[in-house]
Amino acid sequence: MLRVYANLLGPTRFALVLSLALAFLAGAPAAYAAARNPAECTRKAGEFSPGAAVKPAITLTPDLPTQTINFGGDRGWQFAEVVLSASRPLPWGFKPAQLDIEVLRQFARQSETDSSATLAPPTFTPPTINPSRNTITFAVCFDGSSLSAGHYTGAVTVEGLEGIGPTSLAFNLNAQNQALFLVVLFVTAALALFLLFWRGAAMVQSDNAKAVVAEVNMSLAEGTTVVPEQAAADAQKPIKARQRFALKGEVLRDPMFWIGTLLSTIAAVAAAWSIYSANTSWGVNPVTEAFAIVSAVLAAAGFQSPLTSAAGK
């Protein structure tokens, strides 16, 4: 079957279509179960129990000082796991409730052209201390349900009683505008399908014109001066360019039209998805990014421009 497609499209276009289809499948996000539940995020910033100072001082070192969280287009909750290593075992009198977690810098959208936007303050899961008392773990919980598309940055600071810490954690958050992407993709795909049908009708007209010319030439070669009646009727189709829709039955009954349309659709969706998935904050500049999707879909569908396709070139 692949060999048939290769013969129909030619080796160059077939390789392009196949590679884009594979890229789309490889780039599609895999379904996974969240390791955390929002119900676990019971701690708020600044909630802690006081206690006596600790001497000598203990430093806390995060395994990942900076983390990136991608919300994608679904929003919802995302969780960043935090692991802090203590420079020496924590005192037995130190309890997880005595760990103070604060939002050092509010999470705000970073953009020189778009309006400012902020994220609701994160919450946290209750910290836990390992049996050796040299590691503290907890999760930072981000609710992105009302998050606008864009790139956000913020920071959290963690410290215990006097003499424990502090240390800071930086977070980069990205959100996409999935609704806009789907609307642009659907509208552009409908346009591409119309142009494919239009081009198919133009190709049928061209084939009819060639058949008429061949039949007329044969008649002249045989000494017949009158164009056959059927040839004259067929000649009206290519002459009247506005009657392409009259050829819709011939186009829709052609299996090659549907094979080409299917492969072009796969290539178009793959191209659009590649652009969308590569930009973790897609939609922050809707006009520019929507135009990129439209251009990619039309190009992958085999059109250099809508105008040349509508002209049947």
C-alpha positions as CSV (number, residue, x, y, z in Angstrom):
1,M,0.0,0.0,0.0
2,L,2.8,2.4,0.8
3,R,4.4,1.7,-2.6
4,V,1.1,2.7,-4.2
5,Y,1.0,6.0,-2.3
6,A,4.7,6.6,-3.3
7,N,3.9,6.1,-7.0
8,L,0.9,8.4,-6.8
9,L,2.6,11.2,-5.0
10,G,6.2,10.9,-6.2
11,P,9.1,10.0,-3.9
12,T,9.7,13.5,-2.6
13,R,6.2,14.4,-1.6
14,F,5.6,10.9,-0.2
15,A,8.6,11.1,2.0
16,L,7.4,14.5,3.3
17,V,3.9,13.3,4.0
18,L,5.2,10.1,5.8
19,S,7.7,12.1,7.9
20,L,5.1,14.6,9.0
21,A,2.7,11.8,9.9
22,L,5.3,10.1,12.0
23,A,6.2,13.4,13.6
24,F,2.6,13.9,14.5
25,L,2.3,10.5,16.1
26,A,5.6,10.9,18.0
27,G,4.6,14.3,19.2
28,A,1.2,13.4,20.4
29,P,1.1,13.5,24.2
30,A,0.8,10.2,26.0
31,A,-2.0,9.8,28.5
32,Y,-0.8,9.4,32.0
33,A,-2.2,9.3,35.5
34,A,-1.3,12.2,37.8
35,A,1.0,11.2,40.6
36,R,-0.7,13.8,42.9
37,N,-4.2,14.8,43.8
38,P,-5.2,18.5,44.5
39,A,-6.8,17.3,47.8
40,E,-3.2,16.6,49.1
41,C,-2.3,20.3,48.8
42,T,-3.4,21.4,52.2
43,R,-0.6,23.8,53.1
44,K,-0.7,27.4,52.2
45,A,2.2,29.9,52.1
46,G,3.3,31.2,55.4
47,E,1.7,28.4,57.5
48,F,4.2,27.0,60.0
49,S,4.7,26.4,63.7
50,P,7.5,28.3,65.6
51,G,10.3,26.7,67.6
52,A,13.7,27.1,69.1
53,A,16.7,28.1,67.1
54,V,19.1,25.3,65.7
55,K,22.8,25.4,66.2
56,P,25.1,24.9,64.3
57,A,23.2,26.1,61.2
58,I,21.9,23.7,58.6
59,T,21.8,24.5,54.9
60,L,19.1,23.2,52.6
61,T,20.1,22.4,49.0
62,P,17.4,21.7,46.3
63,D,18.2,19.0,43.8
64,L,16.5,21.1,41.1
65,P,16.8,24.8,41.9
66,T,14.8,25.7,38.8
67,Q,11.9,23.7,37.4
68,T,9.7,24.1,34.3
69,I,6.0,23.2,34.3
70,N,4.0,22.9,31.0
71,F,0.3,23.1,31.4
72,G,-0.4,22.4,27.8
73,G,-3.9,23.4,26.6
74,D,-5.9,21.4,29.1
75,R,-4.9,23.6,32.1
76,G,-5.9,21.9,35.4
77,W,-3.4,21.1,38.1
78,Q,0.3,20.5,37.8
79,F,2.7,19.5,40.6
80,A,6.4,20.2,41.1
81,E,8.2,17.7,43.3
82,V,10.8,19.4,45.6
83,V,13.7,17.5,47.3
84,L,15.8,19.4,49.8
85,S,19.1,17.9,51.1
86,A,20.2,19.0,54.6
87,S,23.9,19.6,55.2
88,R,23.6,17.5,58.4
89,P,20.7,15.5,60.0
90,L,17.9,17.6,61.2
91,P,17.3,17.7,65.0
92,W,14.8,15.2,66.3
93,G,12.8,18.0,67.8
94,F,12.3,19.6,64.3
95,K,8.9,18.8,62.9
96,P,7.7,19.1,59.3
97,A,5.0,21.6,60.5
98,Q,7.9,23.9,61.5
99,L,9.0,24.3,57.9
100,D,8.1,27.7,56.5
101,I,7.3,27.9,52.8
102,E,6.7,31.3,51.3
103,V,6.0,32.7,47.8
104,L,9.1,34.8,47.3
105,R,8.0,36.3,44.0
106,Q,4.4,36.2,42.6
107,F,3.9,34.2,39.5
108,A,3.3,36.6,36.7
109,R,3.3,36.4,32.9
110,Q,6.5,37.6,31.2
111,S,5.7,39.6,28.0
112,E,6.7,42.9,26.6
113,T,3.7,43.1,24.3
114,D,0.9,41.3,26.1
115,S,-1.2,42.5,29.1
116,S,0.0,41.5,32.5
117,A,-1.5,38.4,34.1
118,T,-0.8,36.5,37.4
119,L,-1.3,33.0,38.7
120,A,-3.2,32.2,41.9
121,P,-0.7,31.6,44.7
122,P,0.4,27.9,44.8
123,T,-0.3,25.6,47.6
124,F,1.8,22.8,49.0
125,T,1.6,19.2,50.2
126,P,2.7,18.7,53.9
127,P,6.5,18.3,54.0
128,T,7.9,14.9,55.0
129,I,11.3,14.1,56.5
130,N,13.1,10.8,55.6
131,P,14.2,8.4,58.4
132,S,17.8,9.6,58.2
133,R,16.5,13.1,58.7
134,N,18.7,14.5,56.0
135,T,16.1,15.0,53.2
136,I,12.9,17.0,53.1
137,T,10.3,16.4,50.3
138,F,7.0,18.1,49.4
139,A,5.2,19.2,46.2
140,V,4.3,22.7,45.0
141,C,0.7,22.6,43.6
142,F,-0.3,25.0,40.7
143,D,-3.9,25.5,39.7
144,G,-3.9,26.5,36.0
145,S,-7.6,26.3,35.4
146,S,-7.9,30.1,34.8
147,L,-4.4,30.6,33.4
148,S,-4.1,32.6,30.2
149,A,-1.7,31.5,27.5
150,G,1.9,32.6,28.0
151,H,5.1,32.2,30.0
152,Y,5.1,32.8,33.8
153,T,7.9,32.9,36.3
154,G,7.9,32.9,40.1
155,A,9.9,31.8,43.1
156,V,9.4,30.0,46.4
157,T,11.6,30.2,49.5
158,V,11.9,27.5,52.1
159,E,13.4,27.7,55.6
160,G,12.9,26.1,58.9
161,L,13.5,27.4,62.4
162,E,16.3,29.9,62.9
163,G,19.4,28.2,61.7
164,I,17.8,26.0,59.0
165,G,18.0,27.3,55.5
166,P,16.8,29.4,53.8
167,T,16.8,28.3,50.1
168,S,14.9,29.4,47.1
169,L,13.3,27.6,44.2
170,A,12.5,29.1,40.8
171,F,9.6,27.9,38.6
172,N,8.9,28.6,34.9
173,L,5.2,27.9,33.9
174,N,3.9,27.7,30.3
175,A,0.3,27.5,29.1
176,Q,-1.1,27.2,25.6
177,N,-4.4,28.4,24.1
178,Q,-5.8,25.0,22.9
179,A,-9.3,26.3,22.1
180,L,-7.9,28.9,19.6
181,F,-5.6,26.3,18.1
182,L,-8.5,23.9,17.5
183,V,-10.7,26.6,15.9
184,V,-7.9,27.7,13.6
185,L,-7.1,24.1,12.7
186,F,-10.7,23.3,11.9
187,V,-11.4,26.4,9.8
188,T,-8.1,26.0,7.9
189,A,-8.8,22.3,7.3
190,A,-12.2,23.1,5.9
191,L,-10.6,25.7,3.6
192,A,-7.9,23.1,2.5
193,L,-10.6,20.5,1.8
194,F,-12.5,23.0,-0.4
195,L,-9.4,23.9,-2.3
196,L,-8.6,20.2,-2.7
197,F,-12.1,19.7,-4.2
198,W,-11.7,22.7,-6.4
199,R,-8.3,21.6,-7.7
200,G,-9.7,18.1,-8.3
201,A,-12.5,19.6,-10.4
202,A,-10.0,21.6,-12.3
203,M,-8.0,18.5,-13.0
204,V,-11.1,16.7,-14.3
205,Q,-11.8,19.7,-16.6
206,S,-8.2,19.5,-17.9
207,D,-8.5,15.8,-18.6
208,N,-11.8,16.4,-20.4
209,A,-10.3,19.2,-22.5
210,K,-7.4,16.9,-23.5
211,A,-9.8,14.1,-24.5
212,V,-11.8,16.5,-26.6
213,V,-8.6,17.8,-28.4
214,A,-7.5,14.2,-29.0
215,E,-10.9,13.2,-30.4
216,V,-11.1,16.3,-32.7
217,N,-7.5,15.7,-33.9
218,M,-8.4,12.1,-34.7
219,S,-11.6,13.2,-36.6
220,L,-9.6,15.6,-38.6
221,A,-6.9,13.0,-39.4
222,E,-9.7,10.7,-40.7
223,G,-11.0,13.5,-42.9
224,T,-14.1,14.3,-40.8
225,T,-14.8,18.0,-40.7
226,V,-17.7,17.9,-38.1
227,V,-16.8,17.5,-34.5
228,P,-18.6,14.5,-33.0
229,E,-21.7,15.4,-31.0
230,Q,-20.4,13.9,-27.7
231,A,-17.1,15.7,-28.1
232,A,-18.9,19.0,-28.6
233,A,-20.9,18.4,-25.4
234,D,-17.8,17.5,-23.4
235,A,-16.0,20.6,-24.7
236,Q,-18.4,22.8,-22.9
237,K,-17.1,21.7,-19.5
238,P,-13.5,22.9,-19.8
239,I,-14.7,26.1,-21.6
240,K,-17.0,27.2,-18.7
241,A,-14.7,27.5,-15.8
242,R,-17.6,28.5,-13.5
243,Q,-19.2,25.1,-13.8
244,R,-16.5,23.2,-11.9
245,F,-19.1,22.3,-9.3
246,A,-21.0,20.4,-11.9
247,L,-18.1,18.0,-11.8
248,K,-18.4,17.2,-8.1
249,G,-19.8,13.7,-8.8
250,E,-16.8,12.8,-11.0
251,V,-14.4,14.2,-8.3
252,L,-16.1,12.5,-5.4
253,R,-16.2,9.1,-7.2
254,D,-12.5,9.2,-7.9
255,P,-10.6,7.0,-5.3
256,M,-7.4,8.8,-6.2
257,F,-9.0,12.0,-5.0
258,W,-9.8,10.5,-1.6
259,I,-6.3,8.9,-1.2
260,G,-4.6,12.2,-2.0
261,T,-7.0,14.1,0.3
262,L,-6.3,11.6,3.2
263,L,-2.6,11.9,2.9
264,S,-2.7,15.7,2.5
265,T,-4.9,15.9,5.6
266,I,-2.5,13.8,7.7
267,A,0.4,16.0,6.5
268,A,-1.5,19.2,7.3
269,V,-2.5,18.1,10.8
270,A,1.0,16.9,11.5
271,A,2.5,20.2,10.4
272,A,0.0,22.2,12.6
273,W,0.6,19.9,15.6
274,S,4.3,20.2,15.3
275,I,4.1,24.0,15.5
276,Y,1.6,23.9,18.4
277,S,3.5,21.4,20.5
278,A,6.9,23.0,19.9
279,N,5.6,26.3,21.4
280,T,4.7,25.6,25.0
281,S,3.1,29.1,25.3
282,W,1.3,29.0,21.9
283,G,-1.5,31.5,21.7
284,V,0.1,34.4,23.6
285,N,0.4,36.2,20.2
286,P,-2.8,34.9,18.6
287,V,-2.7,36.7,15.2
288,T,0.9,35.8,14.4
289,E,0.7,32.2,15.7
290,A,-2.7,31.5,14.0
291,F,-1.2,32.7,10.7
292,A,1.7,30.3,11.1
293,I,-0.8,27.4,11.5
294,V,-2.8,28.5,8.5
295,S,0.3,28.7,6.3
296,A,1.6,25.4,7.5
297,V,-1.7,23.6,6.9
298,L,-2.1,25.0,3.4
299,A,1.5,24.3,2.5
300,A,1.4,20.7,3.8
301,A,-1.9,20.1,1.9
302,G,0.0,20.9,-1.3
303,F,-1.0,24.5,-1.9
304,Q,1.5,27.3,-2.5
305,S,-1.2,29.8,-1.8
306,P,-5.0,29.7,-1.7
307,L,-5.2,32.0,-4.8
308,T,-3.2,29.7,-7.1
309,S,-5.2,26.7,-6.0
310,A,-8.5,28.5,-6.5
311,A,-7.3,29.4,-10.0
312,G,-6.7,25.7,-10.7
313,K,-3.0,26.2,-11.3
